[in-house]
Amino acid sequence: MDDITSFDLGLQWDEVSLTQLDAIPTQELCHVSGQINEKRFSTPLTESQFKQTLNERIPLRTRHANSWAVSLYNEWAMWRKIQPHTITDQNWPIPALEIGSLKSLDYWFARFIYEIKRKDGKPYPPNTLTNIAAGLQRYLVDVCDRRDVHLLKKDDGTFKTFQHALEKRKKELIAEGVGIAVKKADPVTEKDEERLWERGVFNSDTARGLSYIVYFYNCKMFGLRAMDEHTNLEANQFHTGFDENGRKFLQYEGRLSKTCTGNIDCKAKPKVIRQYSDPSNERCVVSIYEQYLALIGFSGRFYRRPMPNRDNGTIMFSQQAVGVNTLRKYLNDMYRDAGIDYEAENRNITNHSGKVTCCTRLYDKGFDEQSITGRSGHRSTAVRSYKRPSEDLLQNISNALQPPNLNKKKCVRKQKTRNLKTSLQLMIESYKLLFLTELTLSA
């Protein structure tokens, strides 16, 4: 009662009716003692702003994949409706995703996944069919709020027909050899890297040379992925320091990534990686990063648009960030500027080759899987798909599995014969020396 009477209603307590209390705005009934610290709270969002914020929690590429899967389903449904036997089907009509019953969706999804093809008439690879199903699943849950849909959950028999159709179609495609030879990104070889330095593509005298260096070594040293980590990279994620032994290092502090998603069930933490300096190496990247950060500043976007040097040789960077499409082609541009024709060598160099290089180099140098994942940021055995055995290693493996080599056996016999002759000659020389020694002593 004391709390209520402490409000200044302009009336005595015994003069206030329930009707008058109901007419008071809710905010006026909230008693706050002391001053509110406004720094503790964000500005309230409108309903549309809040929905937009929630929608942005889904990565852009995932949203595109979901939209593509839904568009493919809708296009198939339009085609299926004009087929003669469709309208006589007992499960007609083909349902809309938002309102279709579980039984109807299971029936038509099974036909959909079995009948779709690419625009050129060729079949989709098995993994693509699974991705299409996953896109429909995400759309039904996130957009349509269909919490009862579990397309790929095997212990849920609701979509058993669809799962059997997907499994059967994938087995058929694998038996036909579709999607077996997956085109993966190849690593940047040590020879390529040396040529990039020797031919001046990597240099610390121009803005473009510096930009190329930090992009490539962000991939190689810190295991940054294709574009998701590069695009939003900030300058303040890097700093130099010294450890307790006085050794200088460059430290990278990661943020959101494919591994560290920020989801409720995600336990991964942003990676923090140190790259120690090598004073004996004139190409030491720690010094080059210090130079780059001093030129662009220690805040804002990390990748700044490189500008031509001034007449006095001063290196210049624009305040504008490098565009995502330009970054996407950075590695290919480096190869082009260095005159390296990777296509003629039947290699696949993409913006993902940088991260593959990180894993492959450490693998080739004999580091264990835990050390590799510490750099790459992988949480599971997925890192194995990034390892690429060297050509020399593949050659040695092939040689070890070849049939017995007749020529090699002949060479071994010849070598044994030569060794035997050499041994006999040494024995004869020894006896000669011993005989001469005895003659000398007897004389």
C-alpha positions as MATLAB code, in Angstrom:
seq = 'MDDITSFDLGLQWDEVSLTQLDAIPTQELCHVSGQINEKRFSTPLTESQFKQTLNERIPLRTRHANSWAVSLYNEWAMWRKIQPHTITDQNWPIPALEIGSLKSLDYWFARFIYEIKRKDGKPYPPNTLTNIAAGLQRYLVDVCDRRDVHLLKKDDGTFKTFQHALEKRKKELIAEGVGIAVKKADPVTEKDEERLWERGVFNSDTARGLSYIVYFYNCKMFGLRAMDEHTNLEANQFHTGFDENGRKFLQYEGRLSKTCTGNIDCKAKPKVIRQYSDPSNERCVVSIYEQYLALIGFSGRFYRRPMPNRDNGTIMFSQQAVGVNTLRKYLNDMYRDAGIDYEAENRNITNHSGKVTCCTRLYDKGFDEQSITGRSGHRSTAVRSYKRPSEDLLQNISNALQPPNLNKKKCVRKQKTRNLKTSLQLMIESYKLLFLTELTLSA';
ca = [
       0.000    0.000    0.000;
       2.860    2.356    0.812;
       4.401    1.802   -2.654;
       1.145    2.615   -4.394;
       0.462    5.734   -2.346;
       4.005    6.945   -3.083;
       2.952    7.695   -6.684;
       1.926   11.230   -7.271;
      -1.528   10.678   -8.770;
      -2.815   14.072   -7.819;
      -5.460   12.427   -5.619;
      -5.745   11.116   -2.089;
      -5.764    7.341   -1.792;
      -9.365    7.213   -0.583;
     -10.431    9.301   -3.611;
      -8.990    6.899   -6.277;
     -11.336    4.440   -7.966;
     -10.388    1.276   -9.849;
     -11.542    2.888  -13.092;
      -9.114    5.766  -12.579;
      -6.275    3.320  -11.856;
      -7.007    1.431  -15.078;
      -6.759    4.677  -17.026;
      -3.192    5.352  -15.848;
      -0.478    4.440  -18.491;
       1.509    1.358  -17.490;
       4.806    3.261  -17.499;
       3.509    5.587  -14.764;
       2.895    2.615  -12.471;
       6.576    1.624  -12.620;
       8.391    3.026   -9.609;
      12.140    3.430  -10.124;
      14.364    4.480   -7.291;
      17.433    6.439   -8.332;
      18.619    7.363  -11.814;
      18.516    4.845  -14.737;
      21.869    3.976  -16.281;
      20.990    4.196  -19.980;
      24.337    2.727  -21.034;
      23.105   -0.679  -19.918;
      20.380   -0.895  -22.558;
      20.141   -0.671  -26.335;
      17.614    1.423  -28.200;
      14.400   -0.624  -28.620;
      13.854   -2.030  -32.112;
      10.616   -1.880  -34.032;
       8.863   -5.138  -34.904;
      10.130   -5.053  -38.503;
      13.685   -4.254  -37.384;
      13.615   -7.125  -34.893;
      12.400   -9.605  -37.529;
      15.101   -8.416  -39.907;
      17.726   -8.887  -37.185;
      16.562  -12.437  -36.513;
      16.610  -13.211  -40.231;
      20.221  -12.005  -40.500;
      21.374  -14.640  -38.027;
      21.294  -17.073  -40.970;
      24.406  -16.726  -43.184;
      23.764  -15.149  -46.577;
      24.952  -18.211  -48.515;
      22.619  -20.429  -46.492;
      19.682  -18.125  -47.254;
      20.544  -18.279  -50.952;
      20.746  -22.086  -50.792;
      17.335  -22.233  -49.094;
      15.753  -19.924  -51.679;
      17.232  -21.965  -54.531;
      15.851  -25.229  -53.121;
      12.374  -23.710  -52.737;
      12.465  -22.219  -56.252;
      13.486  -25.607  -57.643;
      10.574  -27.289  -55.855;
       8.068  -24.702  -57.079;
       9.358  -25.000  -60.663;
       9.122  -28.800  -60.499;
       5.569  -28.548  -59.094;
       4.490  -26.381  -62.047;
       5.987  -28.891  -64.491;
       4.495  -31.883  -62.657;
       0.985  -30.408  -62.682;
       0.818  -30.465  -66.500;
       1.861  -34.116  -66.757;
      -1.113  -36.264  -67.860;
      -0.982  -38.800  -65.049;
      -0.460  -36.239  -62.278;
      -4.071  -35.057  -62.021;
      -5.264  -38.659  -61.778;
      -2.920  -39.360  -58.896;
      -4.783  -40.167  -55.693;
      -2.569  -37.714  -53.773;
      -3.337  -34.792  -56.121;
      -2.893  -31.827  -55.746;
       0.772  -31.088  -55.143;
       0.833  -29.126  -51.877;
       2.302  -25.735  -51.132;
       5.172  -25.973  -48.657;
       3.499  -23.690  -46.136;
       0.239  -25.655  -45.769;
       0.864  -29.199  -47.041;
       0.125  -32.071  -44.688;
       3.026  -34.237  -43.562;
       1.685  -37.243  -45.475;
       1.237  -35.225  -48.662;
       4.680  -33.610  -48.391;
       6.309  -36.999  -47.849;
       4.600  -38.395  -50.955;
       5.439  -35.532  -53.304;
       8.919  -34.816  -51.924;
       9.842  -38.415  -52.783;
       8.783  -37.834  -56.412;
      10.471  -34.446  -56.483;
      13.893  -35.672  -55.307;
      13.768  -38.588  -57.756;
      12.774  -36.555  -60.834;
      14.769  -33.311  -60.692;
      17.726  -32.671  -62.979;
      20.035  -29.831  -63.851;
      19.066  -27.299  -66.531;
      21.273  -29.092  -69.062;
      19.442  -32.370  -68.429;
      22.277  -33.995  -66.496;
      21.588  -35.481  -63.038;
      22.495  -33.668  -59.857;
      25.378  -35.235  -57.885;
      24.339  -37.238  -54.789;
      25.577  -34.607  -52.330;
      23.625  -31.899  -54.144;
      20.387  -33.845  -53.643;
      21.101  -33.973  -49.912;
      21.803  -30.230  -49.891;
      18.494  -29.546  -51.673;
      16.658  -31.564  -49.029;
      18.489  -29.649  -46.288;
      17.508  -26.342  -47.924;
      13.826  -27.339  -47.945;
      14.113  -28.453  -44.327;
      15.588  -25.114  -43.210;
      12.957  -23.151  -45.153;
      10.079  -25.128  -43.642;
      11.398  -24.638  -40.111;
      12.768  -21.075  -40.250;
      10.310  -19.401  -42.629;
       7.158  -21.525  -42.464;
       7.589  -22.335  -38.759;
       6.913  -26.018  -39.507;
       8.510  -27.550  -36.414;
       6.915  -30.889  -37.248;
       9.037  -31.435  -40.377;
      12.163  -33.621  -40.098;
      13.102  -34.643  -43.621;
      16.491  -36.177  -42.851;
      15.856  -37.550  -39.368;
      16.064  -41.329  -39.750;
      14.443  -42.238  -36.432;
      11.370  -40.204  -37.423;
       9.203  -42.289  -39.748;
       7.070  -39.367  -40.932;
       9.146  -38.904  -44.102;
      10.130  -42.521  -44.620;
       9.051  -42.586  -48.291;
      11.085  -39.480  -49.069;
      14.170  -40.830  -47.286;
      13.956  -44.125  -49.184;
      13.625  -42.283  -52.507;
      16.628  -40.070  -51.700;
      18.709  -43.072  -50.645;
      17.766  -45.065  -53.758;
      18.507  -42.162  -56.107;
      21.906  -41.512  -54.521;
      22.870  -45.180  -54.869;
      21.895  -45.109  -58.546;
      23.974  -42.004  -59.186;
      27.027  -43.406  -57.404;
      26.711  -46.630  -59.409;
      26.687  -44.515  -62.590;
      29.792  -42.644  -61.442;
      28.000  -39.291  -61.030;
      29.673  -36.953  -58.557;
      32.551  -39.335  -57.814;
      35.350  -37.072  -59.040;
      34.740  -34.031  -56.887;
      36.658  -30.994  -58.080;
      38.566  -29.771  -55.038;
      40.752  -26.724  -54.659;
      44.458  -27.444  -55.038;
      47.057  -25.958  -52.692;
      49.602  -23.315  -53.602;
      52.859  -25.230  -53.955;
      56.171  -24.100  -52.466;
      57.428  -23.575  -56.016;
      54.439  -21.320  -56.785;
      54.986  -19.341  -53.599;
      58.658  -18.805  -54.420;
      57.766  -17.612  -57.932;
      55.250  -15.137  -56.512;
      58.099  -13.610  -54.488;
      60.757  -13.785  -57.201;
      58.534  -12.213  -59.868;
      57.585   -9.285  -57.657;
      53.908  -10.129  -57.160;
      54.666  -10.296  -53.444;
      56.567   -7.136  -52.517;
      56.625   -4.607  -49.709;
      57.251   -1.606  -51.973;
      53.734   -1.191  -53.400;
      50.238   -1.217  -51.945;
      49.124   -4.023  -54.240;
      52.128   -6.176  -53.342;
      51.431   -5.729  -49.630;
      47.733   -6.430  -50.123;
      48.536   -9.678  -51.921;
      50.960  -10.730  -49.175;
      48.568  -10.210  -46.258;
      45.715  -11.942  -48.103;
      47.739  -15.038  -48.935;
      49.385  -15.347  -45.529;
      46.080  -14.780  -43.740;
      45.080  -18.028  -45.458;
      48.351  -19.877  -45.049;
      49.233  -18.845  -41.479;
      45.825  -18.360  -39.867;
      43.677  -20.721  -41.944;
      41.092  -18.146  -43.003;
      38.325  -19.643  -45.103;
      37.277  -18.647  -48.601;
      35.284  -15.449  -48.063;
      33.277  -15.470  -44.841;
      36.243  -14.554  -42.639;
      38.024  -12.354  -45.193;
      35.098  -10.048  -45.979;
      34.428   -8.945  -42.388;
      38.065   -8.940  -41.262;
      38.993   -5.919  -39.111;
      42.403   -4.364  -38.562;
      42.032   -4.541  -34.780;
      42.020   -8.347  -34.980;
      45.807   -8.201  -35.395;
      48.469   -6.960  -33.019;
      52.114   -7.646  -32.260;
      53.674   -8.400  -28.913;
      56.388  -10.302  -27.046;
      56.089  -13.500  -25.054;
      57.714  -14.117  -21.666;
      60.949  -15.144  -23.388;
      61.147  -11.912  -25.340;
      60.183  -13.480  -28.681;
      58.162  -11.258  -30.988;
      54.881  -12.502  -32.432;
      51.905  -11.445  -34.526;
      48.578  -12.447  -32.978;
      45.333  -12.958  -34.867;
      42.051  -13.031  -32.952;
      39.183  -14.639  -34.826;
      35.488  -13.884  -34.589;
      32.453  -15.525  -36.167;
      33.269  -18.261  -38.662;
      31.883  -21.484  -40.064;
      33.214  -23.297  -36.994;
      32.442  -20.647  -34.382;
      28.869  -19.813  -35.392;
      27.540  -18.347  -32.169;
      24.626  -20.812  -32.211;
      23.174  -21.985  -28.906;
      24.694  -25.459  -29.272;
      28.073  -24.210  -30.533;
      30.872  -24.741  -28.001;
      33.726  -23.610  -30.238;
      35.546  -20.430  -29.293;
      37.033  -17.913  -31.721;
      40.566  -18.980  -32.566;
      43.554  -17.033  -31.297;
      46.760  -17.775  -33.227;
      50.308  -16.513  -32.780;
      52.808  -16.392  -35.609;
      56.346  -15.862  -34.306;
      58.805  -13.680  -36.143;
      61.967  -14.943  -37.822;
      64.643  -12.205  -37.731;
      66.893  -14.260  -40.020;
      64.276  -14.183  -42.805;
      64.149  -10.924  -44.762;
      60.626  -11.877  -45.861;
      59.404  -12.293  -42.269;
      55.668  -11.700  -42.390;
      55.498  -10.252  -38.883;
      57.498   -7.238  -40.052;
      55.417   -6.986  -43.224;
      52.159   -7.012  -41.242;
      53.528   -4.267  -39.002;
      54.264   -2.204  -42.102;
      50.807   -2.854  -43.539;
      48.950   -1.995  -40.313;
      50.958    1.210  -39.928;
      49.782    2.238  -43.416;
      46.062    1.434  -43.075;
      45.593    2.179  -39.361;
      44.633   -0.142  -36.530;
      40.863    0.077  -36.912;
      38.307   -0.392  -39.680;
      38.313   -2.944  -42.469;
      41.549   -4.857  -42.897;
      41.579   -5.057  -46.687;
      41.848   -1.518  -48.100;
      41.877   -0.717  -51.778;
      45.522   -0.387  -52.924;
      46.447    2.870  -54.689;
      49.427    3.729  -56.945;
      52.516    5.016  -55.130;
      53.054    8.748  -54.963;
      55.853   10.336  -56.967;
      58.124   10.190  -53.917;
      57.446    6.446  -53.512;
      55.017    6.723  -50.598;
      52.727    3.700  -50.418;
      49.048    4.656  -50.459;
      45.829    2.849  -49.516;
      42.288    4.119  -49.986;
      39.887    4.388  -47.055;
      37.497    2.211  -49.048;
      37.504   -1.520  -48.410;
      38.358   -3.999  -51.146;
      35.098   -5.312  -52.637;
      33.989   -8.884  -52.044;
      34.116   -9.733  -55.766;
      37.691   -8.435  -56.000;
      38.741  -10.448  -52.945;
      37.132  -13.508  -54.455;
      39.569  -13.307  -57.402;
      42.668  -12.237  -55.455;
      44.514  -15.549  -55.643;
      43.758  -15.978  -59.346;
      45.010  -12.420  -59.975;
      48.276  -13.257  -58.208;
      48.860  -16.247  -60.469;
      48.018  -14.195  -63.546;
      50.423  -11.410  -62.546;
      53.151  -13.996  -61.906;
      52.552  -15.638  -65.290;
      51.730  -19.024  -63.748;
      49.289  -20.978  -65.935;
      47.768  -23.372  -63.412;
      45.006  -24.409  -65.830;
      47.563  -25.768  -68.279;
      48.903  -27.875  -65.400;
      45.354  -29.161  -64.749;
      45.208  -27.586  -61.311;
      42.208  -25.966  -59.649;
      43.302  -22.751  -57.925;
      40.425  -20.955  -56.206;
      40.014  -18.586  -53.268;
      39.776  -21.725  -51.116;
      43.289  -22.831  -52.102;
      44.823  -20.661  -49.391;
      43.265  -22.615  -46.528;
      44.080  -25.889  -48.277;
      47.705  -24.707  -48.445;
      47.754  -24.197  -44.657;
      46.631  -27.773  -43.945;
      48.671  -29.402  -46.718;
      51.973  -27.732  -45.776;
      51.660  -28.729  -42.121;
      50.662  -32.262  -43.155;
      53.642  -32.588  -45.492;
      55.994  -31.313  -42.777;
      54.874  -34.113  -40.447;
      52.759  -32.165  -37.927;
      50.045  -34.131  -36.148;
      46.328  -33.550  -36.672;
      45.894  -31.609  -33.434;
      48.547  -29.092  -34.472;
      46.930  -28.694  -37.877;
      43.421  -28.136  -36.470;
      44.887  -25.573  -34.071;
      45.727  -23.445  -37.107;
      42.863  -24.318  -39.413;
      40.141  -24.030  -36.772;
      38.481  -27.355  -37.596;
      36.713  -29.094  -34.727;
      36.592  -32.612  -36.180;
      38.129  -34.905  -38.747;
      36.911  -32.495  -41.450;
      40.498  -31.246  -41.588;
      41.424  -34.454  -43.412;
      39.517  -33.316  -46.485;
      41.861  -30.309  -46.686;
      45.056  -32.347  -46.730;
      46.562  -32.906  -50.155;
      49.475  -35.382  -50.365;
      52.423  -34.089  -52.363;
      53.185  -35.446  -55.825;
      56.420  -37.035  -54.538;
      54.489  -38.830  -51.791;
      51.921  -40.113  -54.286;
      54.737  -41.317  -56.553;
      56.408  -43.174  -53.671;
      53.093  -44.798  -52.715;
      52.524  -45.880  -56.318;
      56.038  -47.303  -56.576;
      55.583  -49.288  -53.370;
      52.459  -50.957  -54.759;
      53.871  -51.844  -58.205;
      54.626  -55.510  -59.174;
      58.210  -56.689  -58.647;
      60.493  -54.785  -61.000;
      62.634  -57.090  -63.187;
      64.932  -54.259  -64.182;
      65.435  -53.420  -60.548;
      66.333  -57.058  -59.819;
      68.893  -56.997  -62.647;
      70.334  -53.799  -61.263;
      70.590  -55.403  -57.829;
      72.401  -58.420  -59.311;
      74.823  -56.179  -61.209;
      75.471  -54.184  -58.080;
      76.137  -57.368  -56.091;
      78.528  -58.552  -58.840;
      80.369  -55.228  -58.768;
      80.559  -55.368  -55.000;
      81.975  -58.918  -55.167;
      84.597  -57.914  -57.733;
      85.573  -54.965  -55.611;
      85.910  -57.203  -52.554;
      88.108  -59.701  -54.468;
      90.298  -56.902  -55.778;
      90.727  -55.564  -52.250;
      91.670  -59.031  -50.994;
      94.249  -59.467  -53.800;
      95.747  -56.068  -53.072;
      95.911  -56.942  -49.370;
      97.748  -60.210  -50.056;
     100.163  -58.414  -52.384;
     100.908  -55.839  -49.731;
     101.387  -58.552  -47.096;
     103.743  -60.525  -49.404;
     105.830  -57.453  -50.159;
     106.027  -56.646  -46.470;
     107.326  -60.120  -45.637;
     109.930  -59.941  -48.400;
     111.136  -56.607  -47.082;
     111.463  -57.952  -43.532;
     113.307  -61.128  -44.657;
     115.746  -59.052  -46.631;
];
